[in-house]
Amino acid sequence: MYRQHLDPIGDSLALSAIFAVLPLATLFVMLGVLKIKAWISAVVALAVAVVVAIAVYSMPVGQTVLSATEGAAFGFFPILWIVINAIWVYNLTVVTGYFDVLRRSFTKVSPDQRVQAIIIAFCFGALLEALAGFGTPVAITVVMLMALGFRPVKAASVALIANTAPVAFGALATPIVTLATVTSGVAKDPRLNVDTLGAMVGRQTPLLAIVVPLVLVLVVDGRRGLRQTWLPALVAGVSFGAAQFVAANYISVQLTDIIASLVSAMAVVGLLRVWSPVESPIATDDEDVLEARAETRATVRTRGRAGTATATGGTEDIGRGTGRAAGGVGRVPGASSDADVHDAPAEVARAYAPYGIIIVIFAIVNIGAVKAALGKEPWTYKFGWPGLDVRTGSGDPQASMTYTFNWLAAAGTLMILAGLITMAVLRVSPARALKAYVDTYIELRWAILTVMAVLGLAYVMNQSGQTGTLGALLAQTGGVFLVLSSILGWLGVAVTGSDTSANALFGALQVQTAKEAGLDPLLLASANSSGGVLGKMISPQNLAIAASAVGLAGQEGVIFRKVIGWSLLMLVIMCVIVALQGSPVLDWMVPSS
């Protein structure tokens, strides 16, 4: 048995925090400064956390190892179980060519690049984020934009900026699932569960979603773009935000981005049937000299372009699998050839079928009676992690010791079911589907190791008391932490490249700090995820994906300078939203206990 002690060094929080922060500092320095591969950085940081837990916090070796193994197990199931199977379903559409059909159906909606940016980067990118996340949207949408004539740096910038509002609910709400797991038990607040955390995030990111499409048209065509296409941008943002709020609060947290992306796309397409811009220019405003020089060095190859879209670190190495599979995106050399291809309605319907299948399956599982039934044995087992016995400072059992194995109701299992049905609809042979599944594991092998190591790190820090030490120290900032909470999430994603990883690292810290400072733990935990989405566009991992996809590998700095201002501006907006939600002005938006 191990009992947490938050100030093991001289009974001083400040001195103890110097050691407690070492694992995070190790991870951030190795990833962000030394540019060391993500899996190596994560494993080393985990080792540092283990050493600190044993040598500084006097956690028994056996308890420390068991804590790390529980975290690693949770990293694979349900986290990676969702991502792997979601990417497999996507890959089925690629190997059959139906992804090309889907792409053409989007690109034929409007010849206007500004509208295309909204439909492809924002709406379709959100759908990809909903199903797979982890770099998939950037790797794929940037290639589609290039095929339509977007200049390299502009295509990359648009794809990165668009990949913000949907990130918190990406990969079937994997970040929210992770957040709920690492925060549960840190504070005695029944709201720290997937449904309520998702509902709270669904009252923050929709406000951001309204702004993002407006930023996209401004980036594509400057003030002219904003003046001429503000209407479809606003329709896309408002419809996405409204659907995201409704889905997260009243339908299904896991289905939030799927519903929001489809509603937004349909709203824009519906608008375009009765409205069109006064002119549809191909935006060619002069770019700065640095961008022009970078583009002259680019080899613009559409075929297999996404195959180079691999991340250099962080959990975004998952982009390897999606990027390589996405080679099918580039089979059509350019937008002009798309105009000559006419897909039969039945083929278009099949291209959309996998997403419809997923929605139906998840909708059925989220019916009250079905959900309750699947939450019981033999479909779900809850058990204490064998041999692990950790107590809080007050002597209560640590809630995170309980492991939930919902083998049938897990989102990853449901994605396998969707994949099996998709195989029948798209006429994929079992051998071909099995090969795609095995290939997915092979391509994600380093990402699997990275995620499992990061979750092991989070569990060791949380259960040894290192997170509690940092939270108690930060609590001394008082109400100022309302603003810092979003910035902390932003920093976590900017370095790790993943909202899931940032939630695993800082979720418990946010709740611990809220408890000590007398703030709302639900609000701060949600702020970590909502603020984190804005660090996505500047993370080295996503920048590497975007730069490689447009043929500008090594020129990540050019793209970074294009998006950093937008990242900071929207972060300020999110900080204001969270601060107001923590005040009497907007505190009615926070679900009550």
VODRENLO-103874 format. One record per residue (C-alpha): residue in one letter; x, y, z. Coordinates in steps of 0.05 Angstrom, whole numbers, padded with zeros to 5 digits, always signed. Layout:
AXYZ...
This chain:
M+00000+00000+00000Y+00024+00071-00015R-00003+00135+00013Q+00009+00200-00024H+00051+00255+00008L+00050+00321-00031D+00110+00355+00001P+00162+00301+00011I+00222+00349+00007G+00228+00387+00073D+00152+00392+00078S+00158+00446+00025L+00112+00448-00037A+00161+00492-00074L+00221+00447-00064S+00180+00385-00079A+00152+00416-00142I+00223+00423-00169F+00226+00347-00172A+00153+00337-00191V+00161+00378-00254L+00222+00340-00278P+00184+00288-00320L+00144+00341-00356A+00206+00385-00366T+00243+00324-00394L+00187+00310-00444F+00180+00382-00466V+00254+00395-00474M+00266+00331-00512L+00207+00342-00558G+00206+00417-00566V+00279+00437-00559L+00322+00377-00577K+00272+00351-00630I+00281+00279-00607K+00232+00227-00632A+00167+00224-00594W+00171+00152-00571I+00241+00162-00544S+00221+00226-00508A+00160+00193-00478V+00198+00132-00454V+00253+00174-00423A+00202+00220-00389L+00166+00159-00362A+00232+00133-00334V+00244+00200-00300A+00175+00199-00269V+00188+00129-00242V+00254+00150-00211V+00222+00212-00179A+00164+00170-00153I+00211+00120-00120A+00269+00164-00098V+00232+00228-00078Y+00161+00207-00062S+00181+00139-00031M+00130+00102-00073P+00146+00027-00070V+00179+00000-00133G+00123-00051-00144Q+00068+00001-00136T+00105+00048-00184V+00112-00005-00238L+00039-00027-00230S+00018+00046-00237A+00057+00052-00302T+00028-00013-00329E-00043+00009-00315G-00031+00074-00352A+00000+00038-00411A-00059-00010-00413F-00107+00048-00413G-00066+00080-00469F-00079+00019-00512F-00151+00006-00490P-00192+00046-00502I-00149+00103-00530L-00109+00069-00586W-00164+00018-00595I-00207+00075-00621V-00153+00107-00665I-00128+00043-00697N-00196+00018-00716A-00220+00086-00740I-00160+00093-00786W-00173+00022-00811V-00244+00041-00832Y-00217+00102-00867N-00164+00060-00902L-00218+00014-00929T-00246+00073-00968V-00177+00089-00995V-00158+00020-01019T-00225+00014-01056G-00219+00083-01088Y-00282+00109-01055F-00244+00163-01019D-00232+00194-01088V-00306+00192-01102L-00320+00227-01036R-00267+00279-01050R-00296+00295-01119S-00365+00303-01090F-00337+00357-01044T-00295+00393-01096K-00351+00399-01147V-00395+00437-01099S-00363+00504-01115P-00306+00530-01160D-00292+00585-01109Q-00228+00572-01070R-00254+00608-01009V-00316+00563-01007Q-00272+00502-01021A-00230+00520-00960I-00292+00519-00917I-00320+00454-00944I-00256+00414-00948A-00211+00442-00893F-00265+00459-00843C-00324+00412-00855F-00290+00351-00884G-00229+00361-00841A-00274+00360-00779L-00304+00294-00803L-00234+00264-00810E-00216+00291-00741A-00279+00260-00713L-00262+00191-00740A-00187+00187-00733G-00155+00252-00709F-00080+00251-00693G-00057+00289-00756T-00104+00256-00805P-00143+00319-00826V-00081+00360-00841A-00047+00304-00880I-00108+00293-00924T-00141+00361-00933V-00077+00397-00950V-00067+00349-01009M-00139+00361-01032L-00129+00436-01029M-00065+00431-01069A-00101+00390-01122L-00150+00448-01129G-00095+00499-01143F-00080+00527-01074R-00009+00552-01066P+00032+00507-01019V+00040+00553-00959K-00032+00576-00963A-00058+00505-00968A-00018+00485-00907S-00040+00547-00868V-00113+00535-00883A-00110+00462-00864L-00075+00477-00798I-00121+00534-00778A-00183+00492-00795N-00159+00436-00750T-00178+00471-00685A-00251+00472-00665P-00263+00397-00675V-00199+00373-00640A-00228+00365-00570F-00278+00314-00596G-00229+00281-00645A-00222+00206-00654L-00291+00194-00626A-00278+00240-00566T-00214+00205-00546P-00187+00269-00511I-00251+00273-00470V-00248+00200-00451T-00176+00209-00429L-00193+00272-00390A-00249+00237-00353T-00204+00179-00334V-00146+00220-00307T-00190+00269-00269S-00238+00219-00239G-00225+00214-00164V-00177+00273-00161A-00235+00314-00134K-00301+00288-00106D-00341+00317-00162P-00391+00271-00198R-00388+00315-00259L-00318+00291-00278N-00344+00239-00327V-00344+00234-00402D-00415+00260-00411T-00409+00322-00368L-00338+00340-00389G-00360+00332-00461A-00420+00376-00448M-00376+00431-00417V-00326+00429-00474G-00387+00432-00519R-00402+00500-00487Q-00334+00528-00502T-00308+00504-00570P-00373+00520-00608L-00359+00594-00594L-00291+00584-00626A-00322+00547-00686I-00360+00609-00706V-00294+00647-00716V-00252+00594-00752P-00287+00595-00822L-00283+00671-00822V-00209+00666-00809L-00202+00615-00866V-00233+00660-00919L-00190+00718-00894V-00127+00676-00901V-00147+00651-00971D-00167+00718-01001G-00155+00774-00951R-00207+00827-00937R-00239+00814-01005G-00251+00742-00985L-00282+00762-00919R-00325+00815-00952Q-00351+00770-01008T-00357+00703-00972W-00372+00720-00900L-00442+00690-00908P-00421+00617-00923A-00366+00624-00871L-00415+00647-00819V-00466+00593-00839A-00411+00540-00833G-00387+00565-00765V-00455+00577-00733S-00484+00511-00758F-00422+00473-00736G-00421+00506-00668A-00496+00496-00656A-00492+00423-00677Q-00430+00412-00634F-00466+00441-00574V-00529+00400-00584A-00492+00335-00598A-00444+00342-00539N-00499+00360-00490Y-00559+00320-00513I-00540+00266-00563S-00471+00234-00557V-00403+00260-00538Q-00370+00209-00585L-00413+00230-00644T-00405+00305-00632D-00357+00322-00689I-00388+00273-00738I-00455+00306-00729A-00427+00377-00729S-00385+00367-00792L-00443+00336-00832V-00492+00390-00809S-00443+00445-00827A-00428+00415-00895M-00502+00407-00911A-00516+00478-00889V-00462+00507-00935V-00484+00463-00994G-00556+00484-00982L-00536+00557-00982L-00497+00550-01047R-00560+00525-01082V-00592+00593-01072W-00532+00638-01065S-00464+00648-01097P-00408+00699-01088V-00410+00760-01133E-00345+00735-01163S-00303+00672-01154P-00231+00693-01162I-00173+00647-01155A-00138+00679-01096T-00068+00698-01118D-00052+00757-01074D+00023+00769-01068E+00054+00729-01012D+00116+00751-00976V+00185+00738-01006L+00201+00681-00959E+00140+00642-00980A+00154+00653-01053R+00225+00628-01046A+00201+00568-01007E+00150+00551-01062T+00203+00553-01116R+00238+00497-01079A+00175+00456-01073T+00162+00397-01119V+00087+00398-01125R+00069+00325-01133T-00003+00305-01120R+00007+00230-01130G+00022+00199-01062R+00034+00268-01032A+00001+00248-00967G+00048+00190-00962T+00103+00238-00940A+00059+00270-00888T+00092+00238-00828A+00103+00271-00762T+00171+00279-00731G+00149+00270-00660G+00093+00270-00610T+00032+00225-00613E+00019+00254-00681D+00064+00200-00708I-00004+00168-00718G-00004+00212-00781R+00043+00160-00811G-00012+00111-00820T-00062+00160-00845G-00013+00195-00890R+00010+00133-00926A-00059+00107-00935A-00080+00174-00961G-00038+00165-01022G-00103+00151-01058V-00121+00224-01051G-00072+00243-01103R-00093+00196-01159V-00126+00253-01195P-00071+00301-01218G-00111+00365-01212A-00177+00399-01205S-00188+00401-01280S-00188+00325-01287D-00239+00321-01231A-00287+00360-01274D-00283+00306-01327V-00301+00250-01279H-00374+00237-01266D-00389+00189-01210A-00455+00151-01211P-00502+00168-01154A-00496+00097-01128E-00421+00104-01124V-00427+00170-01087A-00475+00137-01038R-00425+00081-01025A-00371+00132-01013Y-00413+00164-00958A-00437+00097-00931P-00381+00085-00879Y-00397+00150-00844G-00471+00136-00844I-00458+00066-00816I-00416+00095-00760I-00470+00145-00742V-00524+00092-00740I-00484+00044-00697F-00464+00097-00647A-00534+00125-00645I-00562+00056-00627V-00510+00044-00574N-00524+00111-00542I-00598+00096-00532G-00609+00097-00457A-00631+00024-00448V-00577-00003-00495K-00523+00039-00463A-00543+00016-00393A-00544-00057-00415L-00475-00053-00446G-00449-00021-00383K-00460-00086-00344E-00427-00154-00345P-00412-00192-00388W-00403-00133-00436T-00366-00090-00386Y-00320-00109-00330K-00294-00062-00276F-00239-00085-00231G-00183-00058-00188W-00115-00062-00222P-00084-00125-00194G-00035-00111-00137L-00043-00035-00140D-00062-00002-00075V-00055+00074-00074R-00087+00121-00023T-00096+00196-00024G-00067+00239+00031S-00132+00232+00069G-00129+00156+00065D-00183+00146+00012P-00170+00095-00045Q-00147+00128-00109A-00204+00123-00159S-00158+00113-00218M-00140+00044-00192T-00205+00018-00222Y-00197-00005-00294T-00258-00009-00340F-00257-00061-00395N-00319-00048-00436W-00298-00094-00492L-00364-00090-00531A-00387-00019-00518A-00318+00012-00530A-00316+00060-00588G-00259+00020-00619T-00300-00044-00619L-00359-00007-00651M-00311+00018-00705I-00292-00055-00720L-00366-00070-00728A-00373-00010-00774G-00313-00034-00813L-00343-00104-00823I-00407-00073-00850T-00366-00025-00893M-00329-00085-00923A-00395-00112-00947V-00420-00046-00975L-00354-00029-01010R-00343-00102-01031V-00276-00109-00996S-00251-00181-00991P-00233-00208-00922A-00160-00217-00945R-00155-00145-00969A-00187-00118-00906L-00142-00160-00861K-00081-00136-00898A-00104-00064-00888Y-00114-00078-00814V-00046-00108-00804D-00014-00052-00844T-00048-00002-00798Y-00016-00033-00737I+00052-00035-00771E+00049+00038-00792L+00026+00060-00723R+00076+00019-00683W+00116+00080-00658A+00053+00119-00644I+00027+00061-00603L+00090+00060-00561T+00087+00136-00553V+00016+00139-00529M+00025+00081-00481A+00087+00114-00452V+00053+00181-00444L-00006+00150-00408G+00042+00110-00364L+00077+00175-00347A+00010+00209-00330Y-00011+00152-00284V+00055+00150-00247M+00054+00225-00236N-00019+00224-00214Q-00016+00164-00168S+00052+00180-00136G+00029+00251-00118Q+00073+00290-00166T+00012+00320-00201G-00018+00337-00133T+00045+00374-00113L+00043+00417-00176G-00031+00430-00168A-00024+00452-00096L+00031+00500-00115L-00007+00529-00174A-00068+00537-00130Q-00032+00594-00096T-00045+00636-00159G-00118+00636-00139G-00169+00663-00189V-00113+00680-00239F-00111+00606-00255L-00177+00614-00292V-00136+00647-00347L-00075+00602-00340S-00115+00538-00347S-00127+00548-00422I-00055+00569-00433L-00031+00506-00398G-00072+00463-00446W-00047+00504-00505L+00025+00493-00484G+00014+00419-00474V-00014+00409-00544A+00037+00455-00576V+00092+00411-00549T+00062+00342-00553G+00019+00354-00615S-00041+00319-00583D-00100+00342-00542T-00104+00271-00515S-00033+00274-00489A-00043+00344-00460N-00105+00321-00423A-00068+00260-00397L-00011+00304-00372F-00049+00363-00344G-00121+00341-00333A-00109+00318-00261L-00066+00379-00248Q-00122+00425-00270V-00172+00390-00223Q-00122+00388-00165T-00108+00462-00173A-00183+00479-00178K-00196+00440-00114E-00140+00476-00076A-00158+00545-00103G-00233+00539-00094L-00248+00541-00169D-00294+00497-00209P-00257+00432-00227L-00303+00417-00286L-00290+00486-00316L-00214+00481-00310A-00211+00409-00335S-00252+00428-00396A-00209+00490-00407N-00148+00446-00412S-00179+00411-00472S-00211+00472-00503G-00149+00515-00497G-00107+00457-00521V-00140+00454-00589L-00109+00521-00607G-00038+00494-00597K-00050+00442-00651M-00034+00487-00710I+00035+00506-00682S+00057+00438-00657P+00121+00414-00691Q+00086+00349-00708N+00028+00381-00746L+00075+00431-00779A+00118+00374-00803I+00057+00338-00831A+00034+00401-00868A+00103+00419-00894S+00117+00349-00920A+00049+00345-00953V+00060+00408-00994G+00132+00391-01013L+00164+00441-00964A+00198+00394-00916G+00248+00435-00876Q+00208+00499-00886E+00163+00490-00826G+00184+00559-00801V+00150+00592-00861I+00084+00559-00844F+00093+00572-00770R+00098+00647-00781K+00034+00645-00821V-00007+00612-00766I+00024+00632-00699G-00014+00698-00697W-00081+00664-00708S-00064+00612-00654L-00049+00667-00603L-00109+00708-00622M-00158+00651-00614L-00123+00630-00549V-00138+00699-00521I-00211+00690-00542M-00214+00622-00506C-00182+00651-00444V-00235+00705-00442I-00290+00654-00451V-00265+00611-00394A-00254+00671-00348L-00325+00695-00361Q-00352+00625-00349G-00317+00626-00282S-00350+00692-00264P-00423+00711-00252V-00427+00735-00324L-00427+00666-00356D-00426+00618-00298W-00496+00595-00318M-00462+00558-00376V-00427+00510-00328P-00468+00447-00312S-00485+00444-00238S-00468+00386-00193
